[in-house]
Amino acid sequence: MPETIEIYDDRLRSLVRPNASLQKLANGAIHSEGPLYFHEDDSVVWSDAHGNRLLRWSNRDGVSVLRDPSDYQSGNYRDLEGRLVACSSGLRAIIRRDDDGQWQVLVDRYQGKRLNSPNDLVVKSDGTIWFTDPPYGITEPNQGYGGEQEQRGCFVYRFDPVTGEIDAIVTDMVRPNGLAFSPDENLLYVSDTAAFNIPDGPHHIRVYEVVNGRRVTNDRVFAAIDPGQPDGLRVDEYGNIFTSSQDSVQVYAPDGTRLGKILVPEICANLTFGGVGRDRLFITAGTSLYAIDLNTRGVQR
C-alpha cells in the first residue's frame, strides 16, 4: 500500500489501489469545503467557505472563481435535473442555481422562523433535499453574517422543493453537520461536530433508520471520530462510509469497523466521489483540493 494509506482491517485493501497517490489539484482557498463533481466537463466546484467564494477546478482550465461573494456557501449537491443546490450560511437558506445561471432561495424558514445556517445537504432519489442546520453562520464571524438564532435547536430537515413542505426530521443532535444515505436509502448517517467549539461536545456519526422515506427512528452512535471532527461524509456502493477527520479521510465498514485512513496533509473538511467511473475521491482540506483514485464507486447522484 502507498504511504498515504493506513490499513487497520484487510477489507480496505479491496477498496484502494496499490499504486494510488494523493494529488493536490488546487490551493489558494481560505477554507475549502463542499466539493461537487460535474461529469459534463470533468470539473469540481467547491466552496471557499471562509473566503465567501465559490470555486471551480478542471484539469483543462485550472482554478477559476464562479461566485464572489457566495453568501458563505458551504455544502453543494445536484438535484434530479442536474442543477446545483447549496447551503448558504450567509442567507441562512437552501439556494439553487437555475439553468439561466441565476440563484434563487428555495427555503429559508421553518414554522415561520429563520433557519440557523444550513451547512450540508443531500438530494434523495425522490427529489427531496435533506440538510443540516447548525448555527455556525450566526456564531462564527468567518462563516456568515451573524444574527440571532430563531430556531429552538439545530435540526436535520427534509424539504420538498415541489410542494414547499419542510419538516424537522432529526431534533436530538447538538451540531448536525455532514450527512449521507446508505445505497438503499434505508439508513441516514449524520455527523455531529459540536466538539468544534463546545468542550466535551460530540464528535461522532449517528445512524438512523429511515421510515417511509420521510422520517427516522432507532438511532445510535455509529462511530466516534478521532482526531478532530467528522465534518463531511459520503458512502460508496458497498455501504462503506468515508468521513473527514483532522488528519485523514477515515473509512468505516457498514458494521462500524474502522477499516483505515487516507492520510491528508491538511485538516480535512469534506469529500465527494467523481470521475468518469465515480471512483475518484475529491477531498477539500485546509486551503486545498485533493484527489485519489480508488477501487470503489460513490453512490451519490
C-alpha positions in Angstrom: 0.0 0.0 0.0 1.1 3.6 -0.6 2.3 5.6 2.3 -0.8 7.7 2.1 -3.0 4.7 3.2 -3.2 3.3 6.7 -4.8 -0.1 6.9 -6.5 -1.4 10.1 -8.7 -4.0 8.5 -7.9 -6.1 5.4 -11.3 -5.2 3.9 -9.8 -1.8 3.0 -7.3 -3.5 0.6 -10.1 -4.2 -1.9 -11.2 -0.5 -1.9 -7.8 1.2 -2.6 -5.3 0.8 -5.4 -1.8 -0.4 -4.6 -0.3 2.4 -6.7 -2.7 5.1 -5.5 -1.3 8.5 -4.8 -2.9 11.6 -3.2 -2.8 14.5 -5.7 -3.1 18.2 -4.8 -5.2 19.7 -7.6 -5.5 23.3 -6.4 -5.0 25.6 -3.5 -5.5 29.3 -2.6 -8.7 29.0 -0.6 -9.1 30.1 3.0 -11.2 27.1 4.0 -12.1 24.5 1.4 -15.5 22.9 1.7 -18.4 21.2 -0.1 -16.8 19.6 -3.3 -19.2 18.6 -6.1 -18.2 16.8 -9.3 -19.7 17.7 -12.7 -19.3 14.9 -15.3 -20.3 17.1 -18.2 -16.9 18.9 -18.2 -14.9 16.8 -15.7 -14.8 19.6 -13.2 -15.1 20.1 -9.5 -17.0 23.0 -7.8 -16.2 23.7 -4.2 -16.7 26.4 -1.6 -14.1 28.6 -0.1 -16.4 28.7 2.9 -14.5 31.3 5.0 -13.4 33.3 1.9 -17.0 33.7 0.8 -16.4 32.4 -2.7 -17.4 29.5 -4.9 -14.5 28.0 -6.9 -14.2 25.7 -9.8 -11.3 23.4 -10.9 -10.8 21.3 -14.0 -7.6 19.7 -15.4 -8.1 21.7 -18.6 -8.9 25.1 -17.1 -7.2 25.1 -13.7 -8.9 27.2 -11.0 -11.5 29.9 -11.5 -13.9 31.8 -9.3 -17.6 31.1 -10.0 -19.2 33.3 -7.5 -17.8 36.1 -5.3 -19.3 36.8 -2.9 -21.1 33.5 -2.5 -23.1 34.4 0.7 -20.9 32.0 2.6 -21.9 29.0 0.5 -20.9 25.7 2.2 -22.3 22.2 1.1 -23.1 21.6 -2.5 -25.1 18.9 -4.3 -27.1 18.4 -7.6 -30.8 17.9 -7.8 -32.5 15.4 -10.1 -32.3 17.8 -13.0 -28.6 18.4 -12.5 -28.9 21.9 -11.1 -26.6 23.0 -8.3 -28.3 23.2 -4.9 -26.4 24.5 -2.0 -26.4 25.6 1.6 -25.9 29.3 2.2 -24.8 30.1 5.7 -25.0 33.8 5.0 -28.5 33.8 3.6 -29.5 31.1 6.2 -31.1 29.3 3.3 -31.0 26.5 0.7 -30.3 28.0 -2.7 -30.3 26.8 -6.3 -28.6 27.8 -9.5 -31.2 27.7 -12.3 -30.5 26.9 -15.9 -30.2 30.6 -16.7 -27.4 31.0 -14.1 -29.5 32.9 -11.6 -29.6 31.9 -8.0 -32.8 31.6 -6.0 -33.7 30.9 -2.4 -35.7 27.6 -2.1 -36.3 27.7 1.6 -35.1 29.9 4.5 -37.7 29.4 7.2 -39.2 26.6 9.4 -42.5 27.3 11.1 -42.2 31.0 10.2 -38.8 31.4 11.8 -35.4 31.9 10.1 -33.2 28.8 9.8 -29.9 28.9 11.6 -27.3 28.5 8.9 -27.7 25.4 6.6 -24.3 23.6 6.3 -24.6 20.5 4.2 -27.2 18.7 2.2 -28.1 15.6 0.0 -30.8 15.1 -2.6 -32.7 11.8 -2.2 -33.9 9.8 -5.1 -37.4 11.2 -4.7 -36.1 14.7 -5.2 -36.4 15.9 -1.6 -33.5 17.8 -0.1 -32.2 16.8 3.4 -30.0 19.3 5.1 -28.3 20.1 8.4 -28.7 23.4 10.2 -26.1 24.2 12.8 -25.6 27.8 14.0 -22.1 28.4 12.7 -23.1 31.2 10.3 -24.5 33.0 13.3 -21.8 32.3 15.9 -18.6 32.3 13.8 -17.7 35.6 12.1 -16.0 34.0 9.2 -18.9 31.7 8.3 -21.8 34.0 7.9 -23.3 37.4 8.5 -24.3 36.8 12.2 -27.7 37.5 13.7 -30.0 35.9 16.2 -30.9 32.2 16.4 -34.6 31.9 16.0 -34.9 28.1 15.9 -35.1 26.3 19.3 -32.3 23.9 18.2 -30.1 22.6 15.4 -32.0 20.1 13.3 -31.8 17.9 10.2 -34.6 18.9 7.8 -36.4 17.3 4.9 -37.5 19.8 2.2 -39.7 19.1 -0.8 -39.0 21.7 -3.5 -42.1 20.7 -5.4 -44.6 21.2 -2.6 -42.6 23.6 -0.4 -43.1 21.3 2.6 -40.3 21.3 5.2 -40.1 19.0 8.3 -37.7 18.7 11.1 -36.5 15.1 10.9 -33.7 14.9 13.4 -34.1 17.1 16.5 -31.8 15.4 19.1 -28.3 16.3 17.9 -26.2 19.2 19.2 -24.5 20.4 15.9 -25.5 18.2 13.0 -23.2 18.8 10.0 -22.4 16.3 7.3 -25.0 13.7 6.1 -25.4 10.8 3.6 -27.8 8.0 2.8 -26.9 4.3 2.5 -27.1 2.9 -1.0 -30.6 1.7 -0.5 -31.6 4.9 1.4 -32.8 2.9 4.4 -30.2 4.5 6.6 -29.2 8.1 7.2 -25.8 8.9 8.6 -25.3 12.4 10.2 -22.2 13.8 11.8 -22.2 15.9 14.9 -19.3 18.4 15.2 -20.2 20.0 18.5 -16.7 19.4 19.8 -15.5 22.1 17.4 -16.5 24.8 20.0 -18.3 23.1 22.8 -16.0 21.5 25.5 -16.6 17.7 25.7 -19.2 18.1 22.8 -19.9 15.2 20.5 -17.5 14.3 17.6 -19.3 11.3 16.2 -21.5 10.0 13.4 -25.0 8.8 14.3 -27.0 6.5 12.1 -30.8 6.5 11.8 -33.3 4.1 10.2 -35.4 5.8 7.5 -39.1 5.0 7.7 -41.4 5.5 4.6 -38.7 7.8 3.1 -39.7 10.8 5.3 -38.9 10.2 9.0 -36.2 8.4 11.0 -36.1 6.1 14.1 -33.9 3.8 16.1 -30.8 6.0 16.1 -27.4 5.0 17.6 -23.8 6.2 17.6 -22.2 4.7 14.5 -18.6 5.8 15.2 -16.7 8.4 17.4 -14.2 10.1 15.1 -10.8 11.0 16.4 -8.7 13.1 15.9 -10.9 16.1 15.0 -14.5 16.0 13.9 -16.5 14.1 11.2 -17.5 17.1 9.1 -18.4 15.8 5.6 -19.1 12.2 4.7 -20.0 10.0 1.7 -21.0 6.4 1.1 -19.7 4.0 -1.5 -21.5 1.3 -3.5 -20.9 -1.3 -0.7 -22.2 0.9 2.0 -18.8 1.9 3.4 -18.6 5.3 5.0 -15.9 7.8 4.0 -15.7 10.6 6.5 -13.4 13.6 7.0 -11.3 14.0 10.2 -8.4 16.1 11.4 -5.7 14.0 9.8 -7.4 12.0 7.1 -10.4 10.6 5.3 -11.4 7.7 7.6 -13.1 4.7 6.1 -15.7 2.6 8.0 -17.5 -0.6 7.1 -21.3 -0.7 7.5 -20.8 -2.6 10.7 -18.9 0.3 12.3 -15.4 -1.1 12.0 -12.8 1.5 11.1 -11.0 0.0 8.1 -8.3 2.6 7.8 -7.3 6.1 6.7 -6.4 8.0 3.6 -3.9 10.5 5.1 -4.2 14.2 4.0 -1.6 16.8 4.9 -4.2 19.4 5.8 -7.3 19.3 8.1 -9.9 17.5 6.1 -13.3 19.2 5.8 -15.4 17.4 3.2 -15.3 15.0 0.2 -17.2 13.6 -2.8 -16.9 10.9 -5.4 -16.5 11.8 -9.0 -14.6 11.0 -12.2 -15.9 9.1 -15.2 -16.4 5.9 -13.1 -17.3 7.7 -9.8 -14.2 6.1 -8.4 -12.1 9.2 -7.8 -12.4 10.7 -4.3 -12.1 14.5 -4.3 -11.2 16.0 -0.9 -11.4 19.5 0.4 -8.8 20.1 3.1 -7.4 23.3 4.6 -6.7 25.7 1.7 -6.7 23.0 -1.0 -8.5 20.5 -3.2 -7.0 16.9 -3.4 -8.0 13.7 -5.3 -7.1 10.0 -5.1 -8.3 7.1 -7.3 -10.0 4.2 -5.6 -11.3 0.7 -6.4 -14.8 1.6 -5.3 -17.5 4.0 -6.5 -19.7 6.5 -4.8 -23.4 6.3 -4.8 -24.4 10.0 -4.8 -26.3 11.2 -7.8 
